[in-house]
């Protein structure tokens, strides 16, 4: 097989695999397609209902902020060292606990850090999952999106969480 045919075959295979991955992801998230109207499922503690696409239900919160949350803001911002957690969304896509976060570097210089989001039971006493994230060269005042990945399952129902910066340089 010549190199041109190999390239075409490789490209076609990549497109099929990426399409499958995208479809699997969309099926478990808001806006993803579904076929049975009225069907419901819970993803990351958030109830989704099928109306030909997955929509959210306002009755189940995905998480309860931890006791470490700041009471100064209605956003319940968490801060450790030079990083402030602006928002967090939990998911269990691809069979593992994940958190998609928006973090702001509050220092006056560029920072890199290793960070942890620890998920506890609703009472905040038992560790259910630990997720790790890393940022590199975040500018002063800059806000970035960071994905935290964990080794355990994302708990269902209500839970608390804590954000911490393990190492910062």
Secondary structure, DSSP 8 states (H G I E B T S, - for coil): --HHHHHHHHHHHHHHHHHHHHHHHHHTSTT-B-SSTT-EEEETTEEEEESSBEEE-TTS-S----TTS-SSSTT--EEETTEEEEEEEEE-GGGS-EEEEEEEE-SSS-EEEEEEEEEE-TTS-SEEEEEEEEEEEE-TT-EEEEEEEESS---SS--EEEEEEEEE-
